[in-house]
Amino acid sequence: MPLHLHTAITALSIVLLSVDALAPAHAAPVRAAARDSAGLIRPIDEAYRAVREIREARQAIFDGAPDKAIALVSEAKTDMQVVQRHAADLAVPVGKRAQEGDAYIPLDVLLVLSKGFKPTDETRASVDKANVYIAKGEYRLAITVLKAADIGITVSATLVPANASLRSVEAAARLLDVRKYYEASQALKTVEDSVVVEAYDTNGIPVREQ
C-alpha cells in the first residue's frame, strides 16, 4: 500500500515513517494491504480517510453546511464498511482501553527513534539506510538496520475500533436525515473519542489477528 513518507529531525526524535496525508486515489485495495504487510503494523487508507471525513463532517455541521456533512458522513460510512468487512485481517491487539470484542484498525503508524538519540556520522548513515528501506516498504529491514546500530526505536500506532465506529457513523447518518445536527455531531464525536494510541517495542511488534 502506498505510504506518504517524510523524515523530520528534531531535538527530541527522528520520525522515519509517518502517514500525515491521504493516500493516493488509486491506493492498493485493503485486502492487498493486509497481505503485503503480514506481521507488521501498516496504516489502512480507508480507516484514515474515514476519521478525516468524520472530523470534516463535524466541522461542516458547526459551519451550518448540512449537505456537506451528509456527503462526508456517507463517504465515511462507505470507508468504515470496507474496514469492517476485512477487520479480521487488519486488526492488531491493543491495551486495556480497548472496547472488548471490537477490532482495532491502524490508521496512522510512526516508527520513531528514541528521545535520547544523538546523531553521529555513523548513526546518521544507518538512519539514511533505514529510510531507503522504508521508501521501498521493507520495514523489517529498516528495523534490522537500526537495531544493528544500537539505535532505539518504537512503533507507535493510532487505531480506531471498526465495529463501534461504523455503528456511530450509521447513527450519525440517520440523525442527519431527520435534521438532528447536534446529535449527529455527538455521534461522530464518539468515533474521535474512541481512537487509541499504542506504542510497541520493536522486539514485540504485534502481528494482525487472524
Summary of the structure (lengths in Angstrom):
residues: 210
radius of gyration: 18.5
end to end distance: 19.5
largest distance: 62.2
contacts: 665
relative contact order: 0.19
helix: 51%
strand: 15%
